[in-house]
Amino acid sequence: MKKIILSSGVAMLMLAGSAQAIEGGVEVGKHYTNLNLGLGTTTPGLSLTGNWLRSDHDGKVSGLGLGYNVEVGPVFLSPGVKAMFISPTDTKDGTAVAVGAGVQLPVTSMLGLYGEYYYSPDAFSSRIDSYHEASAGVSFTPISLLNVRVGYKYLAMDGKDGHKDNVLADGPYVGASLRF
């Protein structure tokens, strides 16, 4: 499934015809680390994202996302879908397909507000009851190549069939990304 989504996303991005910027970054919270990579995340049109989040106590999540970015005045909306492989510490590995959206609102030329939420119900996941991912915060872009973020991230999976619920991220984080 990941190969199909990846090859479909790459094909759609090539057909988009606009210049796509590559972005790579890291976010560090008290008990988790998130690495991410994106293509077309800062321009209108199709975008492709990937991430790997590791919790110190509750497992790992690897994800691949496909979105469509829309500018509405100064606001940047990004509805999308993510396919994830979930490896909780205390139960069996599973998969989930989450639907959600992100929003970015510039405050000044260097400061902005952002937020995103993705959700996967039981019907779109295996071996977990549901998946929730939310983040919000402030971004600072001193130069066009660098973006620094301070925010709050929450990522949880509800266990299925009596298995433990796992909260992989729940707290503030600091992150930085480079854009090419």
Buried (B, 14 or more C-beta within 10 A) or exposed (E): EBEEBBEEBBEBBEEBEEEBBBBBBBBEBEBBBBBBBBBBBBBBBBBBBBBBBBBEEBBBBBBBBBBBBEEEEEEBBBEBBBBBBBBBEEBEEBBBBBBBBBBBBBEEEEEBBBBBBBBBBEEBBEBBBBBBBBBBBEBBBEEEEEBBBEBBBBBBBBBBEEBEBBBBBBEEBEBBBEBE
